[in-house]
Amino acid sequence: MAELGKIGILGGGSWATAIAKMLLMDGKQQINWFLRNPADIRQFKQSGHNPKYLSLVELDTTRIRFYSNINQAVAQSDTLVIAIPSPYLKLQIKRMRQDISKKTILIATKGIVPDENMLISDYLHEFYQVPYENIATISGPCHAEEVAYERMSFLTFACQDEDKAKTLAKCFECRFVHTTTTPDLFGVEFGSTLKNVYAIASGICHGLKYGDNFRAVLVSNAIQEMKRFITTAFPDENRKISDSVYTGDLLVTAYSKFSRNRIFGTMIGKGYSVKTAHVEMEMVAEGYYGTKCMKEINDKLYHVHMPILDAVYNVLYERVSPSIEIKLLSQYLH
């Protein structure tokens, strides 16, 4: 615990709020927290909960030091938890003037850095000189809403430094959160991005009124597609795609009522435009952005057979009719 020093959270959404809840569960930990809007901080201090997300979660604000200036938050923190949605991550991080190369970074964002088409770990390593052994990511079948309800959840911490992964995992473990670790940083990052894409596909099929039988086959094929890509990009004979950090996260995102990517896909399947779906959701479906990034990464670097990724891309970016595209996709499923 001591080696992590002061922990700072960057981001104010539902997942950031769930992370704060887990870190504060033991009654001892104190955290720094960057929220962009000073008005949100004032409301937070008055009410004891996030005014915009997971309002059921009451937090001990006496153990939280809030910042509306990202540089102040970073300067006062030894370990940074990045929980900023991937579409906005680059813009927010660019405002940092602090050196983060010697800090421990825990990536809680599931997605690719847009425009750069880079894993967040690669982006931090290349542009901010953070060593890979100082970078970890948190993933697994763990919706923020279920953390709020204190339902049993499982998290995996991926870091090339095994001791650091175990130390991070210990900080989050509590009576309703079990943790495990893996050195597969890049595989987990790509898996976290792809599962959002496949959840959109599942939602599209649901919106089109395809049944459970079809969606089960779709998700089964998505698991195989994920394995093909990750194995090609980062071969690892010790990786088991059946582990909860890959398959479990995909399953919960594809089926859960809390999954914003599944909800987004369902709206698309029902005939909503991409713009209208985004507006009505009032939240970010990171799989929308991840679809374009993964399509471009695969086309440029890996050339893996990924018919589900291609189908979602065609619907979202090429404006192909969802009903037509899913019929075409069904020819590749087995």
Secondary structure, 3 states (H helix, E strand, C coil): CHHHCCEEEECCCHHHHHHHHHHCCCCCCCEEEECCCHHHHHHHHHHCCCCCCCCCCCCCHHHEEEECCHHHHHHCCCEEEECCCHHHHHHHHHCCCCCCCCCEEEECCCCEECCCCEEHHHHHHHHHCCCHHHEEEEECCCCHHHHHCCCCEEEEEEECCHHHHHHHHHHHCECCEEEEEECCHHHHHHHHHHHHHHHHHHHHHHHCCCCHHHHHHHHHHHHHHHHHHHHHHCCCCCCCCCCHHHHHHHHHHHHCCCCHHHHHHHHHHCCCCHHHHHHHHCCCCHHHHHHHHHHHHHHHHHCCCCHHHHHHHHHHHCCCCHHHHHHHHHCCCC
